[in-house]
């Protein structure tokens, strides 16, 4: 794989992770649904250290309303070693439309597949 292809793969991967986090923080996602997705996702599928920490904190907060989640996350991320973290910038675009939510779900499903790569083989 050449450097340019690796860079594109890496950029795409980071965007996939970020989109999954945007989904998890979305006001359109019910707290129970967020909790279930978090239980299924393995933190190891988040290659970016900041994004892994964000995921771990979202998961640790459990089934809280998204507005409360957004209030609590910045301090928790800062305490984990990312003092320059800006949730508003990270989640940009801040609002997710119902049309976009499908795309974000697709990204989350892709990461879920990577969380459990052997399950398809076990089912066969």
VEXDREN-2710 file (C-alpha; in Angstrom, 1 decimal):
% VEXDREN-2710
k/r/px/py/pz
1/UNK/0.0/0.0/0.0
2/UNK/1.5/3.3/-0.9
3/UNK/1.6/6.3/1.4
4/UNK/-1.2/8.2/-0.3
5/UNK/-3.6/5.2/-0.1
6/UNK/-2.7/4.7/3.6
7/UNK/-3.4/8.4/4.2
8/UNK/-6.8/8.1/2.5
9/UNK/-7.6/4.9/4.5
10/UNK/-6.5/6.6/7.7
11/UNK/-8.5/9.7/7.0
12/UNK/-11.6/7.6/6.2
13/UNK/-11.1/5.6/9.3
14/UNK/-10.9/8.7/11.5
15/UNK/-14.0/10.0/9.9
16/UNK/-15.8/6.7/10.5
17/UNK/-14.9/6.8/14.1
18/UNK/-15.9/10.5/14.4
19/UNK/-19.3/9.9/12.7
20/UNK/-20.0/7.0/15.1
21/UNK/-19.3/9.4/18.1
22/UNK/-21.5/12.0/16.5
23/UNK/-24.3/9.4/16.3
24/UNK/-23.8/8.5/20.0
25/UNK/-24.0/12.1/21.0
26/UNK/-27.0/12.9/18.8
27/UNK/-30.2/14.2/20.3
28/UNK/-32.0/11.9/17.8
29/UNK/-30.6/8.8/19.5
30/UNK/-32.5/7.5/22.6
31/UNK/-30.3/6.9/25.7
32/UNK/-31.2/3.2/25.8
33/UNK/-30.2/2.8/22.1
34/UNK/-26.9/4.6/22.8
35/UNK/-26.2/2.3/25.7
36/UNK/-26.9/-0.8/23.6
37/UNK/-24.6/0.4/20.8
38/UNK/-21.9/1.2/23.4
39/UNK/-22.2/-2.3/24.8
40/UNK/-21.7/-3.9/21.4
41/UNK/-18.7/-1.7/20.3
42/UNK/-15.2/-2.7/21.4
43/UNK/-13.1/0.4/22.4
44/UNK/-10.2/-1.1/20.4
45/UNK/-11.9/-0.3/17.1
46/UNK/-11.3/3.4/17.9
47/UNK/-7.7/3.9/16.7
48/UNK/-7.5/7.6/17.4
49/UNK/-6.6/8.1/21.1
50/UNK/-8.9/11.1/21.6
51/UNK/-11.8/9.3/19.9
52/UNK/-11.3/6.2/22.0
53/UNK/-11.4/8.3/25.2
54/UNK/-14.6/10.0/24.0
55/UNK/-16.2/6.6/23.4
56/UNK/-15.1/5.3/26.7
57/UNK/-16.6/8.3/28.5
58/UNK/-19.8/8.1/26.5
59/UNK/-20.1/4.4/27.4
60/UNK/-19.2/5.1/31.1
61/UNK/-22.0/7.7/31.3
62/UNK/-24.6/5.1/30.4
63/UNK/-28.2/5.9/29.4
64/UNK/-28.2/9.7/30.1
65/UNK/-30.1/12.2/27.9
66/UNK/-27.9/13.5/25.1
67/UNK/-28.1/17.1/26.4
68/UNK/-26.7/15.9/29.8
69/UNK/-24.1/13.8/28.0
70/UNK/-22.9/16.9/26.1
71/UNK/-22.7/18.9/29.3
72/UNK/-20.6/16.2/31.1
73/UNK/-18.3/15.1/28.3
74/UNK/-15.9/18.2/28.1
75/UNK/-14.8/18.0/31.7
76/UNK/-14.4/14.2/31.5
77/UNK/-12.3/14.4/28.4
78/UNK/-10.2/17.2/29.8
79/UNK/-9.6/15.1/32.9
80/UNK/-8.5/12.2/30.7
81/UNK/-5.6/14.3/29.3
82/UNK/-7.1/16.3/26.5
83/UNK/-7.2/19.9/27.9
84/UNK/-7.9/21.5/24.5
85/UNK/-10.9/19.4/23.8
86/UNK/-13.9/21.3/22.3
87/UNK/-17.0/19.2/22.1
88/UNK/-18.9/21.7/19.9
89/UNK/-16.0/21.7/17.4
90/UNK/-15.6/18.0/17.5
91/UNK/-19.3/17.3/16.8
92/UNK/-19.5/19.8/13.9
93/UNK/-21.8/20.0/12.2
94/UNK/-23.5/20.2/15.6
95/UNK/-27.0/19.3/14.5
96/UNK/-27.7/16.0/12.8
97/UNK/-30.7/15.7/10.5
98/UNK/-32.8/12.6/10.4
99/UNK/-31.5/12.0/6.9
100/UNK/-27.9/12.1/8.1
101/UNK/-28.6/9.8/11.0
102/UNK/-28.9/6.9/8.6
103/UNK/-25.4/7.6/7.3
104/UNK/-24.1/7.8/10.8
105/UNK/-25.8/4.5/11.7
106/UNK/-24.1/2.8/8.7
107/UNK/-20.7/4.0/10.0
108/UNK/-21.5/2.6/13.5
109/UNK/-22.5/-0.7/11.9
110/UNK/-19.2/-0.9/10.1
111/UNK/-17.4/-0.4/13.5
112/UNK/-19.7/-3.0/15.1
113/UNK/-18.6/-5.5/12.4
114/UNK/-15.0/-4.8/13.3
115/UNK/-15.8/-5.2/17.0
116/UNK/-17.0/-8.8/16.4
117/UNK/-15.1/-10.1/13.3
118/UNK/-15.6/-13.8/14.2
119/UNK/-19.3/-13.7/14.8
120/UNK/-20.2/-14.2/11.1
121/UNK/-17.9/-17.1/10.9
122/UNK/-19.4/-18.7/14.0
123/UNK/-22.9/-18.3/12.6
124/UNK/-21.9/-20.3/9.5
END
